[in-house]
Amino acid sequence: MKIPKRLQPLADDGLIDEVLYQLMSGKEATVYAVQCGTEVRCAKVYKEAMKRSFKKAAQYQEGRKVRNTRRARAMEKGSKFGRKQQEDAWQNTEVDALFKLAKAGVRVPEPYGCYEGVLLMELVTDDNGEVAPRLNDVSMSAEQAIEDHALVMVYVMRMLCVGLIHGDLSEFNVLVDDYGPVIIDLPQVVDAAANNNAFSMLQRDVRNMSEYYGQFAPELTKTYYAEEMWTLFQSGKLTPETELTGYFEFDQSETNVDTVLEEIKAAFEEEQARIERMSDANSDDE
């Protein structure tokens, strides 16, 4: 296919040889399969801020550190330079997260670098070389669901151990190859220690996974991995070797009406977000 404008600089520099086809177009990026020498890789072209439809981006970016004070001031003021720096930071966040998580033992696509707003990374495929399906397109036995859910919980725990929360984890952001689930789409990754919304986002990530796998193994919807992980994380006892149980004993000493209302609101917002993700997924397939 014709090389898209945003990919032309990479072709000019010899980073890619040919654009094979478009894989998908989502709320934050368009993804292409590209030929790089003898390998087929994935090129994720980030959409400009004005064209992205990722909601409440500020909630995800809260707590992210910017080492350069000039850049930090410019980003706060919203100047042209500041907006450019903010855009670069949004794009580089995913690259940094991919390297960090791969080192932590989380299965993610192998990153090769970010160039001119384009992330080059591994194209996840099955043993036949076909693009790995998203989790929402996969059916499985109860036994397989329990096994894969446990593995995803380990990945979520390892992310938390290095201070990160996915923030948008769902069946639409997990690929499944012949070796199991692979976590994708991380530009909105959350700083667990510095973001005030971290725990609620962790709960949502875990709930999304438990509800999806729970379609095949209903007992998974009765687990409380997020609460278990967060309690251990806050007390400094969470390690990559922690054996999770999914069990958590809630404090029944008092009922907090505000907390209950917040949970109802969160559940409503998550249902709306799920409908939106399904709509995005359907539009990708058209």
GUZA-598407 format. One record per residue (C-alpha): residue in three letters; residue number from 1; x, y, z. Coordinates in steps of 0.1 Angstrom, whole numbers, plus 5000, padded with zeros to 4 digits. Last residue first. Layout:
N
<site><r>ALA</r><k>NUM</k><xx>X</xx><yy>Y</yy><zz>Z</zz></site>
...
END
This chain:
286
<site><r>GLU</r><k>286</k><xx>4846</xx><yy>4973</yy><zz>5093</zz></site>
<site><r>ASP</r><k>285</k><xx>4866</xx><yy>4955</yy><zz>5120</zz></site>
<site><r>ASP</r><k>284</k><xx>4880</xx><yy>4987</yy><zz>5135</zz></site>
<site><r>SER</r><k>283</k><xx>4845</xx><yy>5002</yy><zz>5137</zz></site>
<site><r>ASN</r><k>282</k><xx>4834</xx><yy>4971</yy><zz>5157</zz></site>
<site><r>ALA</r><k>281</k><xx>4863</xx><yy>4975</yy><zz>5181</zz></site>
<site><r>ASP</r><k>280</k><xx>4855</xx><yy>5012</yy><zz>5187</zz></site>
<site><r>SER</r><k>279</k><xx>4818</xx><yy>5004</yy><zz>5194</zz></site>
<site><r>MET</r><k>278</k><xx>4828</xx><yy>4976</yy><zz>5218</zz></site>
<site><r>ARG</r><k>277</k><xx>4852</xx><yy>5001</yy><zz>5235</zz></site>
<site><r>GLU</r><k>276</k><xx>4824</xx><yy>5027</yy><zz>5238</zz></site>
<site><r>ILE</r><k>275</k><xx>4800</xx><yy>5001</yy><zz>5253</zz></site>
<site><r>ARG</r><k>274</k><xx>4827</xx><yy>4992</yy><zz>5278</zz></site>
<site><r>ALA</r><k>273</k><xx>4832</xx><yy>5028</yy><zz>5286</zz></site>
<site><r>GLN</r><k>272</k><xx>4795</xx><yy>5033</yy><zz>5293</zz></site>
<site><r>GLU</r><k>271</k><xx>4796</xx><yy>5002</yy><zz>5315</zz></site>
<site><r>GLU</r><k>270</k><xx>4826</xx><yy>5015</yy><zz>5333</zz></site>
<site><r>GLU</r><k>269</k><xx>4810</xx><yy>5048</yy><zz>5340</zz></site>
<site><r>PHE</r><k>268</k><xx>4780</xx><yy>5031</yy><zz>5355</zz></site>
<site><r>ALA</r><k>267</k><xx>4802</xx><yy>5009</yy><zz>5377</zz></site>
<site><r>ALA</r><k>266</k><xx>4822</xx><yy>5039</yy><zz>5388</zz></site>
<site><r>LYS</r><k>265</k><xx>4790</xx><yy>5058</yy><zz>5398</zz></site>
<site><r>ILE</r><k>264</k><xx>4778</xx><yy>5028</yy><zz>5418</zz></site>
<site><r>GLU</r><k>263</k><xx>4812</xx><yy>5025</yy><zz>5435</zz></site>
<site><r>GLU</r><k>262</k><xx>4812</xx><yy>5062</yy><zz>5443</zz></site>
<site><r>LEU</r><k>261</k><xx>4778</xx><yy>5059</yy><zz>5458</zz></site>
<site><r>VAL</r><k>260</k><xx>4790</xx><yy>5030</yy><zz>5480</zz></site>
<site><r>THR</r><k>259</k><xx>4820</xx><yy>5050</yy><zz>5491</zz></site>
<site><r>ASP</r><k>258</k><xx>4799</xx><yy>5081</yy><zz>5499</zz></site>
<site><r>VAL</r><k>257</k><xx>4776</xx><yy>5059</yy><zz>5520</zz></site>
<site><r>ASN</r><k>256</k><xx>4805</xx><yy>5046</yy><zz>5541</zz></site>
<site><r>THR</r><k>255</k><xx>4792</xx><yy>5015</yy><zz>5560</zz></site>
<site><r>GLU</r><k>254</k><xx>4810</xx><yy>5008</yy><zz>5593</zz></site>
<site><r>SER</r><k>253</k><xx>4827</xx><yy>4979</yy><zz>5610</zz></site>
<site><r>GLN</r><k>252</k><xx>4825</xx><yy>4956</yy><zz>5580</zz></site>
<site><r>ASP</r><k>251</k><xx>4861</xx><yy>4960</yy><zz>5569</zz></site>
<site><r>PHE</r><k>250</k><xx>4866</xx><yy>4938</yy><zz>5538</zz></site>
<site><r>GLU</r><k>249</k><xx>4884</xx><yy>4905</yy><zz>5539</zz></site>
<site><r>PHE</r><k>248</k><xx>4901</xx><yy>4899</yy><zz>5505</zz></site>
<site><r>TYR</r><k>247</k><xx>4905</xx><yy>4867</yy><zz>5486</zz></site>
<site><r>GLY</r><k>246</k><xx>4919</xx><yy>4866</yy><zz>5451</zz></site>
<site><r>THR</r><k>245</k><xx>4946</xx><yy>4843</yy><zz>5463</zz></site>
<site><r>LEU</r><k>244</k><xx>4978</xx><yy>4859</yy><zz>5451</zz></site>
<site><r>GLU</r><k>243</k><xx>5012</xx><yy>4843</yy><zz>5456</zz></site>
<site><r>THR</r><k>242</k><xx>5037</xx><yy>4871</yy><zz>5459</zz></site>
<site><r>GLU</r><k>241</k><xx>5069</xx><yy>4864</yy><zz>5439</zz></site>
<site><r>PRO</r><k>240</k><xx>5069</xx><yy>4897</yy><zz>5420</zz></site>
<site><r>THR</r><k>239</k><xx>5067</xx><yy>4914</yy><zz>5454</zz></site>
<site><r>LEU</r><k>238</k><xx>5039</xx><yy>4932</yy><zz>5474</zz></site>
<site><r>LYS</r><k>237</k><xx>5048</xx><yy>4937</yy><zz>5511</zz></site>
<site><r>GLY</r><k>236</k><xx>5053</xx><yy>4975</yy><zz>5510</zz></site>
<site><r>SER</r><k>235</k><xx>5022</xx><yy>4982</yy><zz>5531</zz></site>
<site><r>GLN</r><k>234</k><xx>5006</xx><yy>5001</yy><zz>5502</zz></site>
<site><r>PHE</r><k>233</k><xx>5014</xx><yy>4974</yy><zz>5477</zz></site>
<site><r>LEU</r><k>232</k><xx>5000</xx><yy>4946</yy><zz>5499</zz></site>
<site><r>THR</r><k>231</k><xx>4967</xx><yy>4965</yy><zz>5503</zz></site>
<site><r>TRP</r><k>230</k><xx>4967</xx><yy>4973</yy><zz>5466</zz></site>
<site><r>MET</r><k>229</k><xx>4973</xx><yy>4937</yy><zz>5456</zz></site>
<site><r>GLU</r><k>228</k><xx>4945</xx><yy>4922</yy><zz>5477</zz></site>
<site><r>GLU</r><k>227</k><xx>4920</xx><yy>4950</yy><zz>5468</zz></site>
<site><r>ALA</r><k>226</k><xx>4928</xx><yy>4944</yy><zz>5431</zz></site>
<site><r>TYR</r><k>225</k><xx>4926</xx><yy>4906</yy><zz>5434</zz></site>
<site><r>TYR</r><k>224</k><xx>4891</xx><yy>4905</yy><zz>5448</zz></site>
<site><r>THR</r><k>223</k><xx>4875</xx><yy>4874</yy><zz>5434</zz></site>
<site><r>LYS</r><k>222</k><xx>4838</xx><yy>4866</yy><zz>5430</zz></site>
<site><r>THR</r><k>221</k><xx>4838</xx><yy>4873</yy><zz>5392</zz></site>
<site><r>LEU</r><k>220</k><xx>4863</xx><yy>4845</yy><zz>5388</zz></site>
<site><r>GLU</r><k>219</k><xx>4837</xx><yy>4819</yy><zz>5399</zz></site>
<site><r>PRO</r><k>218</k><xx>4818</xx><yy>4824</yy><zz>5367</zz></site>
<site><r>ALA</r><k>217</k><xx>4844</xx><yy>4805</yy><zz>5346</zz></site>
<site><r>PHE</r><k>216</k><xx>4837</xx><yy>4811</yy><zz>5309</zz></site>
<site><r>GLN</r><k>215</k><xx>4819</xx><yy>4844</yy><zz>5311</zz></site>
<site><r>GLY</r><k>214</k><xx>4841</xx><yy>4851</yy><zz>5342</zz></site>
<site><r>TYR</r><k>213</k><xx>4871</xx><yy>4855</yy><zz>5319</zz></site>
<site><r>TYR</r><k>212</k><xx>4855</xx><yy>4888</yy><zz>5307</zz></site>
<site><r>GLU</r><k>211</k><xx>4843</xx><yy>4898</yy><zz>5342</zz></site>
<site><r>SER</r><k>210</k><xx>4876</xx><yy>4891</yy><zz>5358</zz></site>
<site><r>MET</r><k>209</k><xx>4895</xx><yy>4910</yy><zz>5332</zz></site>
<site><r>ASN</r><k>208</k><xx>4873</xx><yy>4941</yy><zz>5334</zz></site>
<site><r>ARG</r><k>207</k><xx>4872</xx><yy>4939</yy><zz>5372</zz></site>
<site><r>VAL</r><k>206</k><xx>4910</xx><yy>4938</yy><zz>5373</zz></site>
<site><r>ASP</r><k>205</k><xx>4914</xx><yy>4969</yy><zz>5352</zz></site>
<site><r>ARG</r><k>204</k><xx>4886</xx><yy>4987</yy><zz>5370</zz></site>
<site><r>GLN</r><k>203</k><xx>4901</xx><yy>4980</yy><zz>5404</zz></site>
<site><r>LEU</r><k>202</k><xx>4935</xx><yy>4992</yy><zz>5393</zz></site>
<site><r>MET</r><k>201</k><xx>4919</xx><yy>5024</yy><zz>5380</zz></site>
<site><r>SER</r><k>200</k><xx>4902</xx><yy>5029</yy><zz>5413</zz></site>
<site><r>PHE</r><k>199</k><xx>4935</xx><yy>5024</yy><zz>5431</zz></site>
<site><r>ALA</r><k>198</k><xx>4954</xx><yy>5048</yy><zz>5409</zz></site>
<site><r>ASN</r><k>197</k><xx>4930</xx><yy>5077</yy><zz>5409</zz></site>
<site><r>ASN</r><k>196</k><xx>4951</xx><yy>5099</yy><zz>5432</zz></site>
<site><r>ASN</r><k>195</k><xx>4982</xx><yy>5093</yy><zz>5409</zz></site>
<site><r>ALA</r><k>194</k><xx>5016</xx><yy>5095</yy><zz>5425</zz></site>
<site><r>ALA</r><k>193</k><xx>5023</xx><yy>5060</yy><zz>5438</zz></site>
<site><r>ALA</r><k>192</k><xx>5006</xx><yy>5040</yy><zz>5410</zz></site>
<site><r>ASP</r><k>191</k><xx>5019</xx><yy>5061</yy><zz>5382</zz></site>
<site><r>VAL</r><k>190</k><xx>4993</xx><yy>5053</yy><zz>5355</zz></site>
<site><r>VAL</r><k>189</k><xx>4998</xx><yy>5040</yy><zz>5319</zz></site>
<site><r>GLN</r><k>188</k><xx>4978</xx><yy>5060</yy><zz>5294</zz></site>
<site><r>PRO</r><k>187</k><xx>5002</xx><yy>5053</yy><zz>5265</zz></site>
<site><r>LEU</r><k>186</k><xx>5000</xx><yy>5015</yy><zz>5273</zz></site>
<site><r>ASP</r><k>185</k><xx>4982</xx><yy>4997</yy><zz>5245</zz></site>
<site><r>ILE</r><k>184</k><xx>4991</xx><yy>4960</yy><zz>5247</zz></site>
<site><r>ILE</r><k>183</k><xx>4992</xx><yy>4931</yy><zz>5272</zz></site>
<site><r>VAL</r><k>182</k><xx>4999</xx><yy>4897</yy><zz>5257</zz></site>
<site><r>PRO</r><k>181</k><xx>4979</xx><yy>4867</yy><zz>5268</zz></site>
<site><r>GLY</r><k>180</k><xx>4989</xx><yy>4831</yy><zz>5262</zz></site>
<site><r>TYR</r><k>179</k><xx>5017</xx><yy>4811</yy><zz>5245</zz></site>
<site><r>ASP</r><k>178</k><xx>4999</xx><yy>4804</yy><zz>5212</zz></site>
<site><r>ASP</r><k>177</k><xx>4990</xx><yy>4841</yy><zz>5209</zz></site>
<site><r>VAL</r><k>176</k><xx>4963</xx><yy>4860</yy><zz>5226</zz></site>
<site><r>LEU</r><k>175</k><xx>4962</xx><yy>4898</yy><zz>5225</zz></site>
<site><r>VAL</r><k>174</k><xx>4950</xx><yy>4920</yy><zz>5253</zz></site>
<site><r>ASN</r><k>173</k><xx>4938</xx><yy>4956</yy><zz>5250</zz></site>
<site><r>PHE</r><k>172</k><xx>4902</xx><yy>4948</yy><zz>5238</zz></site>
<site><r>GLU</r><k>171</k><xx>4896</xx><yy>4923</yy><zz>5266</zz></site>
<site><r>SER</r><k>170</k><xx>4902</xx><yy>4952</yy><zz>5290</zz></site>
<site><r>LEU</r><k>169</k><xx>4930</xx><yy>4972</yy><zz>5306</zz></site>
<site><r>ASP</r><k>168</k><xx>4927</xx><yy>5009</yy><zz>5303</zz></site>
<site><r>GLY</r><k>167</k><xx>4946</xx><yy>5022</yy><zz>5333</zz></site>
<site><r>HIS</r><k>166</k><xx>4976</xx><yy>4999</yy><zz>5329</zz></site>
<site><r>ILE</r><k>165</k><xx>4989</xx><yy>5005</yy><zz>5364</zz></site>
<site><r>LEU</r><k>164</k><xx>5026</xx><yy>5011</yy><zz>5371</zz></site>
<site><r>GLY</r><k>163</k><xx>5049</xx><yy>5013</yy><zz>5401</zz></site>
<site><r>VAL</r><k>162</k><xx>5073</xx><yy>4985</yy><zz>5393</zz></site>
<site><r>CYS</r><k>161</k><xx>5055</xx><yy>4961</yy><zz>5416</zz></site>
<site><r>LEU</r><k>160</k><xx>5022</xx><yy>4973</yy><zz>5402</zz></site>
<site><r>MET</r><k>159</k><xx>5032</xx><yy>4960</yy><zz>5368</zz></site>
<site><r>ARG</r><k>158</k><xx>5042</xx><yy>4927</yy><zz>5383</zz></site>
<site><r>MET</r><k>157</k><xx>5008</xx><yy>4924</yy><zz>5400</zz></site>
<site><r>VAL</r><k>156</k><xx>4990</xx><yy>4932</yy><zz>5367</zz></site>
<site><r>TYR</r><k>155</k><xx>5011</xx><yy>4905</yy><zz>5350</zz></site>
<site><r>VAL</r><k>154</k><xx>5004</xx><yy>4880</yy><zz>5378</zz></site>
<site><r>MET</r><k>153</k><xx>4966</xx><yy>4888</yy><zz>5374</zz></site>
<site><r>VAL</r><k>152</k><xx>4969</xx><yy>4882</yy><zz>5337</zz></site>
<site><r>LEU</r><k>151</k><xx>4984</xx><yy>4848</yy><zz>5344</zz></site>
<site><r>ALA</r><k>150</k><xx>4956</xx><yy>4839</yy><zz>5368</zz></site>
<site><r>HIS</r><k>149</k><xx>4931</xx><yy>4849</yy><zz>5342</zz></site>
<site><r>ASP</r><k>148</k><xx>4948</xx><yy>4827</yy><zz>5316</zz></site>
<site><r>GLU</r><k>147</k><xx>4946</xx><yy>4796</yy><zz>5338</zz></site>
<site><r>ILE</r><k>146</k><xx>4911</xx><yy>4802</yy><zz>5350</zz></site>
<site><r>ALA</r><k>145</k><xx>4899</xx><yy>4809</yy><zz>5314</zz></site>
<site><r>GLN</r><k>144</k><xx>4917</xx><yy>4778</yy><zz>5301</zz></site>
<site><r>GLU</r><k>143</k><xx>4899</xx><yy>4756</yy><zz>5327</zz></site>
<site><r>ALA</r><k>142</k><xx>4866</xx><yy>4772</yy><zz>5319</zz></site>
<site><r>SER</r><k>141</k><xx>4871</xx><yy>4764</yy><zz>5282</zz></site>
<site><r>MET</r><k>140</k><xx>4878</xx><yy>4792</yy><zz>5257</zz></site>
<site><r>SER</r><k>139</k><xx>4864</xx><yy>4817</yy><zz>5233</zz></site>
<site><r>VAL</r><k>138</k><xx>4886</xx><yy>4844</yy><zz>5217</zz></site>
<site><r>ASP</r><k>137</k><xx>4875</xx><yy>4875</yy><zz>5198</zz></site>
<site><r>ASN</r><k>136</k><xx>4874</xx><yy>4897</yy><zz>5229</zz></site>
<site><r>LEU</r><k>135</k><xx>4910</xx><yy>4886</yy><zz>5237</zz></site>
<site><r>ARG</r><k>134</k><xx>4923</xx><yy>4902</yy><zz>5206</zz></site>
<site><r>PRO</r><k>133</k><xx>4935</xx><yy>4879</yy><zz>5179</zz></site>
<site><r>ALA</r><k>132</k><xx>4972</xx><yy>4873</yy><zz>5171</zz></site>
<site><r>VAL</r><k>131</k><xx>4982</xx><yy>4884</yy><zz>5136</zz></site>
<site><r>GLU</r><k>130</k><xx>4989</xx><yy>4853</yy><zz>5115</zz></site>
<site><r>GLY</r><k>129</k><xx>5024</xx><yy>4839</yy><zz>5113</zz></site>
<site><r>ASN</r><k>128</k><xx>5013</xx><yy>4803</yy><zz>5116</zz></site>
<site><r>ASP</r><k>127</k><xx>5027</xx><yy>4800</yy><zz>5151</zz></site>
<site><r>ASP</r><k>126</k><xx>5005</xx><yy>4829</yy><zz>5162</zz></site>
<site><r>THR</r><k>125</k><xx>5015</xx><yy>4866</yy><zz>5158</zz></site>
<site><r>VAL</r><k>124</k><xx>5024</xx><yy>4896</yy><zz>5179</zz></site>
<site><r>LEU</r><k>123</k><xx>5040</xx><yy>4923</yy><zz>5156</zz></site>
<site><r>GLU</r><k>122</k><xx>5069</xx><yy>4935</yy><zz>5176</zz></site>
<site><r>MET</r><k>121</k><xx>5074</xx><yy>4973</yy><zz>5179</zz></site>
<site><r>LEU</r><k>120</k><xx>5080</xx><yy>5006</yy><zz>5161</zz></site>
<site><r>LEU</r><k>119</k><xx>5062</xx><yy>5035</yy><zz>5178</zz></site>
<site><r>VAL</r><k>118</k><xx>5056</xx><yy>5065</yy><zz>5155</zz></site>
<site><r>GLY</r><k>117</k><xx>5055</xx><yy>5100</yy><zz>5168</zz></site>
<site><r>GLU</r><k>116</k><xx>5086</xx><yy>5111</yy><zz>5149</zz></site>
<site><r>TYR</r><k>115</k><xx>5105</xx><yy>5080</yy><zz>5159</zz></site>
<site><r>CYS</r><k>114</k><xx>5097</xx><yy>5058</yy><zz>5189</zz></site>
<site><r>GLY</r><k>113</k><xx>5119</xx><yy>5027</yy><zz>5195</zz></site>
<site><r>TYR</r><k>112</k><xx>5122</xx><yy>4989</yy><zz>5189</zz></site>
<site><r>PRO</r><k>111</k><xx>5096</xx><yy>4978</yy><zz>5215</zz></site>
<site><r>GLU</r><k>110</k><xx>5090</xx><yy>4941</yy><zz>5222</zz></site>
<site><r>PRO</r><k>109</k><xx>5052</xx><yy>4935</yy><zz>5224</zz></site>
<site><r>VAL</r><k>108</k><xx>5042</xx><yy>4929</yy><zz>5261</zz></site>
<site><r>ARG</r><k>107</k><xx>5044</xx><yy>4898</yy><zz>5283</zz></site>
<site><r>VAL</r><k>106</k><xx>5052</xx><yy>4911</yy><zz>5318</zz></site>
<site><r>GLY</r><k>105</k><xx>5084</xx><yy>4898</yy><zz>5333</zz></site>
<site><r>ALA</r><k>104</k><xx>5097</xx><yy>4930</yy><zz>5349</zz></site>
<site><r>LYS</r><k>103</k><xx>5122</xx><yy>4937</yy><zz>5321</zz></site>
<site><r>ALA</r><k>102</k><xx>5093</xx><yy>4935</yy><zz>5296</zz></site>
<site><r>LEU</r><k>101</k><xx>5074</xx><yy>4959</yy><zz>5318</zz></site>
<site><r>LYS</r><k>100</k><xx>5101</xx><yy>4985</yy><zz>5319</zz></site>
<site><r>PHE</r><k>99</k><xx>5108</xx><yy>4984</yy><zz>5281</zz></site>
<site><r>LEU</r><k>98</k><xx>5071</xx><yy>4986</yy><zz>5273</zz></site>
<site><r>ALA</r><k>97</k><xx>5065</xx><yy>5014</yy><zz>5298</zz></site>
<site><r>ASP</r><k>96</k><xx>5092</xx><yy>5035</yy><zz>5284</zz></site>
<site><r>VAL</r><k>95</k><xx>5078</xx><yy>5031</yy><zz>5249</zz></site>
<site><r>GLU</r><k>94</k><xx>5043</xx><yy>5038</yy><zz>5261</zz></site>
<site><r>THR</r><k>93</k><xx>5053</xx><yy>5070</yy><zz>5280</zz></site>
<site><r>ASN</r><k>92</k><xx>5072</xx><yy>5082</yy><zz>5250</zz></site>
<site><r>GLN</r><k>91</k><xx>5040</xx><yy>5091</yy><zz>5231</zz></site>
<site><r>TRP</r><k>90</k><xx>5024</xx><yy>5110</yy><zz>5259</zz></site>
<site><r>ALA</r><k>89</k><xx>5057</xx><yy>5128</yy><zz>5268</zz></site>
<site><r>ASP</r><k>88</k><xx>5061</xx><yy>5139</yy><zz>5232</zz></site>
<site><r>GLU</r><k>87</k><xx>5026</xx><yy>5153</yy><zz>5232</zz></site>
<site><r>GLN</r><k>86</k><xx>5032</xx><yy>5171</yy><zz>5264</zz></site>
<site><r>GLN</r><k>85</k><xx>5065</xx><yy>5186</yy><zz>5250</zz></site>
<site><r>LYS</r><k>84</k><xx>5047</xx><yy>5198</yy><zz>5219</zz></site>
<site><r>ARG</r><k>83</k><xx>5019</xx><yy>5213</yy><zz>5241</zz></site>
<site><r>GLY</r><k>82</k><xx>5046</xx><yy>5231</yy><zz>5262</zz></site>
<site><r>PHE</r><k>81</k><xx>5063</xx><yy>5245</yy><zz>5231</zz></site>
<site><r>LYS</r><k>80</k><xx>5030</xx><yy>5259</yy><zz>5219</zz></site>
<site><r>SER</r><k>79</k><xx>5023</xx><yy>5272</yy><zz>5254</zz></site>
<site><r>GLY</r><k>78</k><xx>5000</xx><yy>5253</yy><zz>5278</zz></site>
<site><r>LYS</r><k>77</k><xx>5013</xx><yy>5270</yy><zz>5309</zz></site>
<site><r>GLU</r><k>76</k><xx>5018</xx><yy>5238</yy><zz>5328</zz></site>
<site><r>MET</r><k>75</k><xx>5035</xx><yy>5221</yy><zz>5299</zz></site>
<site><r>ALA</r><k>74</k><xx>5059</xx><yy>5251</yy><zz>5296</zz></site>
<site><r>ARG</r><k>73</k><xx>5067</xx><yy>5250</yy><zz>5333</zz></site>
<site><r>ALA</r><k>72</k><xx>5075</xx><yy>5212</yy><zz>5331</zz></site>
<site><r>ARG</r><k>71</k><xx>5096</xx><yy>5217</yy><zz>5300</zz></site>
<site><r>ARG</r><k>70</k><xx>5117</xx><yy>5243</yy><zz>5316</zz></site>
<site><r>THR</r><k>69</k><xx>5120</xx><yy>5221</yy><zz>5347</zz></site>
<site><r>ASN</r><k>68</k><xx>5134</xx><yy>5192</yy><zz>5328</zz></site>
<site><r>ARG</r><k>67</k><xx>5128</xx><yy>5160</yy><zz>5348</zz></site>
<site><r>VAL</r><k>66</k><xx>5091</xx><yy>5157</yy><zz>5340</zz></site>
<site><r>LYS</r><k>65</k><xx>5073</xx><yy>5134</yy><zz>5364</zz></site>
<site><r>ARG</r><k>64</k><xx>5039</xx><yy>5118</yy><zz>5358</zz></site>
<site><r>GLY</r><k>63</k><xx>5017</xx><yy>5124</yy><zz>5389</zz></site>
<site><r>GLU</r><k>62</k><xx>4985</xx><yy>5130</yy><zz>5370</zz></site>
<site><r>GLN</r><k>61</k><xx>4988</xx><yy>5119</yy><zz>5334</zz></site>
<site><r>TYR</r><k>60</k><xx>4960</xx><yy>5093</yy><zz>5337</zz></site>
<site><r>GLN</r><k>59</k><xx>4934</xx><yy>5117</yy><zz>5352</zz></site>
<site><r>ALA</r><k>58</k><xx>4945</xx><yy>5144</yy><zz>5327</zz></site>
<site><r>ALA</r><k>57</k><xx>4935</xx><yy>5121</yy><zz>5298</zz></site>
<site><r>LYS</r><k>56</k><xx>4899</xx><yy>5122</yy><zz>5308</zz></site>
<site><r>LYS</r><k>55</k><xx>4887</xx><yy>5107</yy><zz>5275</zz></site>
<site><r>PHE</r><k>54</k><xx>4908</xx><yy>5093</yy><zz>5247</zz></site>
<site><r>SER</r><k>53</k><xx>4892</xx><yy>5108</yy><zz>5216</zz></site>
<site><r>ARG</r><k>52</k><xx>4924</xx><yy>5118</yy><zz>5199</zz></site>
<site><r>LYS</r><k>51</k><xx>4922</xx><yy>5142</yy><zz>5170</zz></site>
<site><r>MET</r><k>50</k><xx>4932</xx><yy>5174</yy><zz>5189</zz></site>
<site><r>ALA</r><k>49</k><xx>4961</xx><yy>5155</yy><zz>5206</zz></site>
<site><r>GLU</r><k>48</k><xx>4976</xx><yy>5143</yy><zz>5173</zz></site>
<site><r>LYS</r><k>47</k><xx>4971</xx><yy>5106</yy><zz>5165</zz></site>
<site><r>TYR</r><k>46</k><xx>4998</xx><yy>5083</yy><zz>5174</zz></site>
<site><r>VAL</r><k>45</k><xx>5011</xx><yy>5061</yy><zz>5145</zz></site>
<site><r>LYS</r><k>44</k><xx>5018</xx><yy>5026</yy><zz>5158</zz></site>
<site><r>ALA</r><k>43</k><xx>5041</xx><yy>5007</yy><zz>5134</zz></site>
<site><r>CYS</r><k>42</k><xx>5041</xx><yy>4969</yy><zz>5139</zz></site>
<site><r>ARG</r><k>41</k><xx>5068</xx><yy>4946</yy><zz>5126</zz></site>
<site><r>VAL</r><k>40</k><xx>5073</xx><yy>4921</yy><zz>5097</zz></site>
<site><r>GLU</r><k>39</k><xx>5109</xx><yy>4910</yy><zz>5097</zz></site>
<site><r>THR</r><k>38</k><xx>5134</xx><yy>4903</yy><zz>5069</zz></site>
<site><r>GLY</r><k>37</k><xx>5143</xx><yy>4940</yy><zz>5065</zz></site>
<site><r>CYS</r><k>36</k><xx>5116</xx><yy>4960</yy><zz>5082</zz></site>
<site><r>GLN</r><k>35</k><xx>5083</xx><yy>4953</yy><zz>5065</zz></site>
<site><r>VAL</r><k>34</k><xx>5054</xx><yy>4971</yy><zz>5081</zz></site>
<site><r>ALA</r><k>33</k><xx>5020</xx><yy>4961</yy><zz>5096</zz></site>
<site><r>TYR</r><k>32</k><xx>5001</xx><yy>4993</yy><zz>5104</zz></site>
<site><r>VAL</r><k>31</k><xx>4985</xx><yy>5008</yy><zz>5135</zz></site>
<site><r>THR</r><k>30</k><xx>4964</xx><yy>5039</yy><zz>5137</zz></site>
<site><r>ALA</r><k>29</k><xx>4964</xx><yy>5057</yy><zz>5171</zz></site>
<site><r>GLU</r><k>28</k><xx>4945</xx><yy>5072</yy><zz>5200</zz></site>
<site><r>LYS</r><k>27</k><xx>4908</xx><yy>5064</yy><zz>5196</zz></site>
<site><r>GLY</r><k>26</k><xx>4915</xx><yy>5034</yy><zz>5173</zz></site>
<site><r>SER</r><k>25</k><xx>4925</xx><yy>5025</yy><zz>5138</zz></site>
<site><r>MET</r><k>24</k><xx>4935</xx><yy>4989</yy><zz>5131</zz></site>
<site><r>LEU</r><k>23</k><xx>4959</xx><yy>4966</yy><zz>5112</zz></site>
<site><r>GLN</r><k>22</k><xx>4966</xx><yy>4987</yy><zz>5082</zz></site>
<site><r>TYR</r><k>21</k><xx>4985</xx><yy>4969</yy><zz>5055</zz></site>
<site><r>LEU</r><k>20</k><xx>5019</xx><yy>4961</yy><zz>5041</zz></site>
<site><r>VAL</r><k>19</k><xx>5039</xx><yy>4994</yy><zz>5045</zz></site>
<site><r>GLU</r><k>18</k><xx>5073</xx><yy>4988</yy><zz>5030</zz></site>
<site><r>ASP</r><k>17</k><xx>5110</xx><yy>4992</yy><zz>5038</zz></site>
<site><r>ILE</r><k>16</k><xx>5109</xx><yy>5005</yy><zz>5074</zz></site>
<site><r>LEU</r><k>15</k><xx>5137</xx><yy>5021</yy><zz>5094</zz></site>
<site><r>GLY</r><k>14</k><xx>5155</xx><yy>5031</yy><zz>5062</zz></site>
<site><r>ASP</r><k>13</k><xx>5156</xx><yy>5068</yy><zz>5071</zz></site>
<site><r>ASP</r><k>12</k><xx>5134</xx><yy>5078</yy><zz>5042</zz></site>
<site><r>ALA</r><k>11</k><xx>5109</xx><yy>5050</yy><zz>5052</zz></site>
<site><r>LEU</r><k>10</k><xx>5108</xx><yy>5063</yy><zz>5087</zz></site>
<site><r>PRO</r><k>9</k><xx>5102</xx><yy>5099</yy><zz>5074</zz></site>
<site><r>GLN</r><k>8</k><xx>5074</xx><yy>5085</yy><zz>5052</zz></site>
<site><r>LEU</r><k>7</k><xx>5054</xx><yy>5069</yy><zz>5081</zz></site>
<site><r>ARG</r><k>6</k><xx>5034</xx><yy>5100</yy><zz>5090</zz></site>
<site><r>LYS</r><k>5</k><xx>5026</xx><yy>5106</yy><zz>5053</zz></site>
<site><r>PRO</r><k>4</k><xx>5011</xx><yy>5071</yy><zz>5048</zz></site>
<site><r>ILE</r><k>3</k><xx>5032</xx><yy>5048</yy><zz>5025</zz></site>
<site><r>LYS</r><k>2</k><xx>5010</xx><yy>5036</yy><zz>4996</zz></site>
<site><r>MET</r><k>1</k><xx>5000</xx><yy>5000</yy><zz>5000</zz></site>
END
